[in-house]
Structures are given as structure tokens and as C-alpha cells.
């Protein structure tokens, strides 16, 4: 159960954003000749971009923490 909670805390937001982006993409797919179709496509792509930014921030924070860890041990 502890592993599930850890995965949920790490990837729950990403999963929610992906589900939202997929839902919006399906709505865009079914709006054949609506002027809102491309707005929904852009919102779906923005959701995927948000996931990319979340992973980039996570990688940046982890790398920063690793580089600062030896400095903390030396003091």
C-alpha cells in the first residue's frame, strides 16, 4: 500500500492532466465543423505541454538536490 501511495503522490497530477487532455482531444475529434474544434485541440496540446513541464521541473529539482547534497555533508 505504501508503494501505491508513493506512486499516486508522484504521478497522480500527471495522470489527471493526461485524462483531461484525452477527454478534450476526444471532444475536439467529435466536433467536426465547429469553430471550437481547434481551440480544443490547442487545449489538449497545452495539457501535454504541461506534463512535459512538470517532468522537466522534477528533473531540474532532483539534479539541483543531488548537486547540493555533498555541500550539506561537508559542513
matplotlib code that plots the C-alpha trace (Angstrom):
import matplotlib.pyplot as plt

x = [0.0, 2.9, 4.2, 0.8, 0.6, 4.1, 3.2, 0.0, 1.8, 4.4, 2.2, -1.4, -1.3, 0.3, -2.4, -5.2, -3.8, -3.4, -7.0, -8.2, -6.2, -7.5, -11.1, -10.6, -9.0, -12.0, -14.3, -12.3, -12.4, -16.2, -16.7, -16.3, -17.2, -17.3, -15.2, -14.3, -12.5, -9.1, -9.4, -10.0, -7.0, -4.8, -6.1, -5.2, -1.7, -1.3, -2.1, 0.6, 3.0, 2.1, 3.0, 6.3, 7.0, 6.1, 8.7, 11.3, 10.8, 11.0, 14.3, 15.7, 14.8, 16.3, 19.5, 19.8, 19.2, 21.9, 24.5, 23.7, 23.8, 27.6, 27.9, 25.5, 27.5, 30.8, 29.5]
y = [0.0, 2.3, 1.9, 2.7, 5.9, 6.9, 6.4, 8.3, 11.2, 11.3, 10.7, 11.5, 15.0, 13.8, 11.1, 13.6, 16.0, 13.2, 12.1, 15.7, 16.2, 12.9, 13.9, 17.3, 15.7, 13.3, 16.3, 18.0, 14.8, 14.8, 18.5, 18.1, 21.5, 23.6, 26.7, 25.4, 22.3, 24.0, 25.6, 22.1, 20.7, 23.5, 22.9, 19.3, 20.1, 22.5, 19.7, 17.6, 20.5, 20.9, 17.3, 17.9, 21.0, 19.0, 16.3, 19.0, 20.8, 17.4, 16.6, 20.1, 19.9, 16.4, 17.4, 20.5, 18.5, 16.0, 18.7, 20.4, 17.2, 16.9, 20.6, 19.9, 16.9, 18.8, 21.4]
z = [0.0, 0.7, -2.8, -4.3, -2.2, -3.3, -7.0, -6.6, -5.0, -7.7, -10.8, -9.7, -11.1, -14.3, -14.7, -14.1, -16.7, -19.2, -18.7, -19.1, -22.2, -23.7, -22.9, -24.5, -27.5, -27.9, -27.8, -30.5, -32.5, -32.4, -33.2, -37.0, -38.3, -35.2, -34.7, -31.2, -32.6, -32.9, -29.5, -28.0, -30.0, -28.6, -25.0, -25.4, -26.6, -23.8, -21.4, -22.9, -22.7, -19.0, -18.4, -20.1, -18.0, -14.8, -15.7, -16.6, -13.3, -11.4, -13.2, -12.5, -8.8, -8.5, -10.2, -8.0, -4.9, -5.9, -6.5, -3.2, -1.2, -0.9, 0.2, 3.1, 4.2, 4.2, 6.7]

ax = plt.figure().add_subplot(projection="3d")
ax.plot(x, y, z, "-o")
ax.set_aspect("equal")
plt.show()
